[in-house]
Amino acid sequence: MLSSYAQEQVRQADAAAQTGRKASAFELLRRIPFADFCELCVETPASTPHLKAIMPQLPSAEVQKRWVGDHGRPLMHRSGNLVRLFELMSWRHRGRSLEDARILDYGCGWGRLLRLLYHKTDLANIYGVDPMPESLRLCKECGVDINLASCDPVPTDLPFGIMNFDFVFSFSVFTHVPLQVAEAILRSVRSRMANDGIAVVTVRSHEFWELRRSTWDSAGVDALIQTHQRNGYAFIPLNTDGLKSEHYGDTTYSRCRFEQLCAACGWNVVDVERDMSEPFQIAMVLAPA
């Protein structure tokens, strides 16, 4: 439910949308509390039909659950927490908010987090890439109207031409790709970072493997934990009908091993954070070395 502190700005934003002033509508919405903007992303009131027409829509509950394991307002709570964490990291390590920042979501999926950035910066400053055609299709079908492009599963560069980003995040990507893909992503993103920019990527610790013990072979889980403890890294590829994926599965890192990987790719790990609503997504904050 929208708070009374947001209702007048939302009404004005609807009026702006009615006259085709989309940029003005979102500029007005940046003045409302972030929680109210999250509410609008879950459900835009029927009383503001013109605003509803320009707000990104959520995919079906089935699609949300298939990709993330949750849907609707509970998932929006988690998503909002992540964007608040990004904002905190920007203040802590850039000395300013995400306002007017050029932001890239690497591995954007169906736009779960992209849409919340509408509250932080102009739509022209928001970029999303993903190697999966279905991801970009879902973004477009849901009306996520920002700069979207496909990227290679093992990138050597990023799309969008010659530009640098102020803030990059990659949520639940390094938790699924093997070491060589992680290295390729880190190098590609590093080549496009502003000198004072930062990247926030999430990784998993070895405790993650215990979550799989009830559904996987227990001896296999023990082997993955031992591999992690020996190498600071473990990966198991996705196995679909007997075919193993080269580029996707489940991955864990020790803090030391991930910091070594980042250093080899031109990054310093300047912070480590975690949100309690995402206990197995540990945020590593990277700055250009």
C-alpha positions as CSV (number, residue, x, y, z in Angstrom):
1,M,0.0,0.0,0.0
2,L,1.3,3.4,-0.9
3,S,1.9,5.8,1.9
4,S,0.2,9.2,2.0
5,Y,3.7,10.7,1.6
6,A,3.8,9.4,-2.0
7,Q,0.3,9.9,-3.2
8,E,0.5,13.4,-4.6
9,Q,3.8,12.8,-6.5
10,V,2.2,9.6,-7.9
11,R,-0.8,11.5,-9.1
12,Q,1.4,14.1,-10.7
13,A,3.5,11.3,-12.3
14,D,0.3,9.9,-13.8
15,A,-0.6,13.2,-15.2
16,A,2.9,13.6,-16.8
17,A,2.6,10.1,-18.3
18,Q,-0.8,11.0,-19.7
19,T,0.8,13.8,-21.7
20,G,3.7,11.6,-22.9
21,R,6.3,13.1,-20.5
22,K,7.7,9.7,-19.5
23,A,11.0,11.1,-18.2
24,S,9.2,13.7,-16.1
25,A,7.0,11.0,-14.7
26,F,9.9,9.0,-13.4
27,E,11.7,12.2,-12.2
28,L,8.6,12.8,-10.0
29,L,8.7,9.2,-8.8
30,R,12.3,9.6,-7.6
31,R,11.0,12.0,-5.0
32,I,8.8,9.4,-3.3
33,P,10.2,7.0,-0.6
34,F,12.0,4.0,-2.2
35,A,9.6,1.6,-0.4
36,D,6.7,3.3,-2.1
37,F,8.4,2.9,-5.5
38,C,8.8,-0.8,-4.7
39,E,5.1,-1.0,-4.0
40,L,4.4,0.6,-7.4
41,C,6.6,-2.1,-9.0
42,V,4.5,-4.8,-7.3
43,E,1.1,-3.2,-8.2
44,T,0.5,0.2,-9.8
45,P,-3.0,1.5,-8.6
46,A,-5.8,1.3,-11.1
47,S,-6.5,5.0,-10.3
48,T,-3.2,5.9,-12.2
49,P,-3.7,4.1,-15.5
50,H,-1.2,6.2,-17.5
51,L,1.5,5.5,-14.9
52,K,0.6,1.8,-15.0
53,A,1.2,1.9,-18.8
54,I,4.8,3.0,-18.4
55,M,5.8,1.1,-15.3
56,P,7.6,-2.3,-15.9
57,Q,5.3,-5.2,-15.2
58,L,6.3,-8.3,-13.3
59,P,6.4,-11.6,-15.1
60,S,4.1,-14.4,-14.0
61,A,4.5,-15.8,-10.5
62,E,5.6,-19.1,-12.1
63,V,8.4,-17.3,-14.0
64,Q,9.5,-15.4,-10.9
65,K,9.6,-18.6,-8.8
66,R,11.4,-20.6,-11.5
67,W,14.2,-18.0,-11.7
68,V,14.4,-16.8,-8.1
69,G,12.4,-19.2,-5.9
70,D,10.1,-16.5,-4.7
71,H,7.6,-14.0,-6.2
72,G,5.4,-11.0,-5.6
73,R,5.8,-8.7,-2.5
74,P,8.1,-11.1,-0.6
75,L,10.5,-11.1,-3.5
76,M,10.2,-7.3,-3.8
77,H,11.2,-7.0,-0.2
78,R,14.4,-8.9,-0.9
79,S,15.1,-7.0,-4.1
80,G,14.6,-3.6,-2.4
81,N,17.1,-4.7,0.3
82,L,19.7,-5.4,-2.3
83,V,19.3,-2.0,-4.0
84,R,19.6,-0.4,-0.6
85,L,22.8,-2.3,-0.1
86,F,24.1,-1.1,-3.5
87,E,23.3,2.5,-2.5
88,L,25.1,2.0,0.8
89,M,28.2,0.7,-1.0
90,S,28.1,3.6,-3.5
91,W,28.1,6.1,-0.6
92,R,30.8,4.2,1.3
93,H,33.2,3.8,-1.6
94,R,32.3,6.5,-4.1
95,G,31.2,9.1,-1.7
96,R,27.9,9.7,-3.4
97,S,24.6,8.1,-4.2
98,L,23.6,6.3,-7.4
99,E,21.8,9.5,-8.6
100,D,23.0,10.2,-12.2
101,A,25.3,7.2,-12.1
102,R,25.8,5.1,-15.2
103,I,24.8,1.6,-13.9
104,L,25.2,-1.8,-15.5
105,D,23.5,-5.0,-14.3
106,Y,25.6,-7.9,-15.6
107,G,23.3,-10.9,-15.8
108,C,20.1,-9.0,-15.6
109,G,17.7,-11.9,-16.0
110,W,14.1,-10.8,-16.3
111,G,14.9,-7.4,-14.9
112,R,14.2,-8.1,-11.2
113,L,16.6,-5.4,-10.1
114,L,16.8,-3.2,-13.2
115,R,13.3,-1.9,-12.6
116,L,14.2,-0.6,-9.1
117,L,17.0,1.5,-10.5
118,Y,14.3,3.7,-12.2
119,H,14.1,5.3,-8.7
120,K,17.9,6.0,-8.6
121,T,18.9,7.4,-12.0
122,D,17.6,8.4,-15.4
123,L,16.5,5.5,-17.6
124,A,19.2,6.5,-20.2
125,N,21.8,5.7,-17.6
126,I,20.6,2.1,-16.9
127,Y,22.1,-0.8,-18.8
128,G,21.5,-4.6,-18.6
129,V,23.3,-7.5,-20.3
130,D,22.6,-11.2,-20.2
131,P,23.8,-14.2,-22.4
132,M,20.4,-15.8,-22.3
133,P,17.9,-14.7,-25.1
134,E,15.0,-15.6,-22.8
135,S,16.2,-13.0,-20.2
136,L,16.1,-10.2,-22.7
137,R,12.8,-11.4,-24.1
138,L,11.2,-11.3,-20.7
139,C,12.6,-7.8,-20.0
140,K,11.1,-6.5,-23.2
141,E,7.8,-8.2,-22.6
142,C,7.6,-6.7,-19.2
143,G,8.4,-3.2,-20.4
144,V,11.8,-2.8,-18.9
145,D,12.6,0.1,-21.1
146,I,16.3,0.7,-20.7
147,N,19.5,-0.2,-22.6
148,L,19.5,-4.0,-23.1
149,A,22.0,-6.1,-25.0
150,S,23.1,-9.7,-25.3
151,C,26.6,-10.7,-24.2
152,D,28.7,-13.8,-24.8
153,P,28.6,-16.5,-22.1
154,V,32.4,-16.1,-21.9
155,P,32.8,-12.4,-22.7
156,T,35.9,-10.7,-24.1
157,D,34.2,-7.3,-24.1
158,L,30.9,-5.6,-23.2
159,P,28.4,-4.2,-25.7
160,F,27.1,-0.6,-25.8
161,G,30.2,0.9,-27.5
162,I,33.0,2.8,-25.8
163,M,31.8,4.0,-22.4
164,N,32.7,3.6,-18.8
165,F,30.3,2.6,-16.0
166,D,30.2,4.2,-12.5
167,F,28.5,1.3,-10.8
168,V,28.3,-2.4,-11.9
169,F,26.5,-5.2,-10.1
170,S,26.3,-8.9,-10.8
171,F,23.8,-10.6,-8.6
172,S,23.7,-14.5,-8.5
173,V,26.1,-14.8,-11.5
174,F,29.4,-15.7,-9.9
175,T,27.5,-18.2,-7.8
176,H,26.8,-20.2,-10.9
177,V,29.7,-19.9,-13.4
178,P,33.0,-21.7,-13.4
179,L,36.3,-20.1,-12.7
180,Q,37.3,-19.4,-16.4
181,V,33.9,-17.6,-17.0
182,A,34.2,-15.6,-13.8
183,E,37.7,-14.5,-14.9
184,A,36.4,-13.4,-18.3
185,I,33.5,-11.4,-16.8
186,L,35.9,-9.7,-14.3
187,R,38.3,-8.7,-17.0
188,S,35.5,-7.5,-19.4
189,V,33.9,-5.4,-16.7
190,R,37.2,-4.0,-15.5
191,S,37.9,-2.6,-18.9
192,R,34.7,-0.6,-18.8
193,M,34.9,0.9,-15.3
194,A,35.3,4.5,-14.5
195,N,38.4,5.1,-12.4
196,D,36.4,5.9,-9.3
197,G,33.7,3.4,-10.1
198,I,32.9,0.2,-8.1
199,A,31.4,-3.2,-8.9
200,V,29.4,-5.4,-6.5
201,V,29.3,-9.1,-7.3
202,T,27.9,-11.9,-5.1
203,V,29.5,-15.2,-4.3
204,R,28.7,-18.2,-2.1
205,S,30.7,-19.7,0.7
206,H,31.2,-23.4,1.3
207,E,28.2,-23.6,3.7
208,F,26.0,-23.5,0.6
209,W,26.8,-27.1,-0.2
210,E,25.1,-28.3,3.0
211,L,21.8,-27.0,1.5
212,R,22.1,-29.6,-1.2
213,R,22.7,-32.6,1.1
214,S,19.0,-33.5,1.4
215,T,18.5,-33.7,-2.4
216,W,22.0,-34.6,-3.7
217,D,24.3,-37.6,-3.0
218,S,25.8,-37.0,0.5
219,A,29.2,-38.3,-0.6
220,G,29.1,-35.9,-3.5
221,V,28.4,-33.0,-1.2
222,D,31.3,-34.1,1.0
223,A,33.6,-34.2,-2.0
224,L,32.6,-30.6,-3.0
225,I,33.2,-29.3,0.5
226,Q,36.6,-31.0,0.5
227,T,37.5,-29.6,-2.9
228,H,36.5,-26.1,-1.7
229,Q,38.6,-26.5,1.4
230,R,41.6,-27.7,-0.6
231,N,41.4,-25.2,-3.5
232,G,39.2,-22.3,-2.1
233,Y,36.9,-23.0,-5.0
234,A,34.4,-25.7,-6.1
235,F,32.1,-26.0,-9.1
236,I,29.6,-28.6,-10.3
237,P,28.1,-28.1,-13.7
238,L,24.4,-28.2,-14.4
239,N,23.5,-31.7,-15.7
240,T,20.4,-31.7,-17.9
241,D,19.4,-35.1,-19.4
242,G,23.0,-36.3,-19.0
243,L,24.5,-33.2,-20.7
244,K,26.8,-31.1,-18.6
245,S,26.9,-27.3,-19.1
246,E,30.3,-25.8,-19.7
247,H,29.2,-22.4,-18.5
248,Y,26.6,-22.9,-15.7
249,G,26.2,-24.8,-12.5
250,D,26.8,-24.1,-8.8
251,T,30.0,-22.4,-7.5
252,T,31.6,-21.5,-4.1
253,Y,34.7,-19.5,-3.2
254,S,36.7,-18.9,-0.1
255,R,37.3,-15.2,0.5
256,C,41.0,-15.6,-0.1
257,R,40.6,-17.4,-3.4
258,F,38.1,-14.9,-4.7
259,E,40.3,-12.0,-3.7
260,Q,43.2,-13.6,-5.6
261,L,41.1,-14.0,-8.7
262,C,40.0,-10.4,-8.5
263,A,43.6,-9.2,-8.1
264,A,44.7,-11.2,-11.2
265,C,41.9,-9.3,-13.1
266,G,42.8,-5.8,-12.0
267,W,40.6,-5.4,-9.0
268,N,40.9,-4.7,-5.3
269,V,38.3,-6.2,-3.0
270,V,37.5,-3.2,-0.8
271,D,34.5,-4.5,1.2
272,V,32.4,-7.5,2.0
273,E,28.8,-7.3,2.9
274,R,25.7,-9.4,3.2
275,D,22.0,-9.0,3.5
276,M,20.1,-11.3,5.9
277,S,17.4,-11.9,3.4
278,E,19.9,-13.3,1.0
279,P,22.2,-15.4,3.4
280,F,24.1,-17.2,0.6
281,Q,24.7,-14.2,-1.6
282,I,27.8,-12.6,-0.2
283,A,28.5,-9.2,-1.8
284,M,32.1,-8.5,-2.7
285,V,32.8,-4.9,-3.4
286,L,35.5,-4.3,-6.1
287,A,37.4,-1.2,-7.0
288,P,39.8,-0.8,-9.9
289,A,43.4,-1.6,-8.8
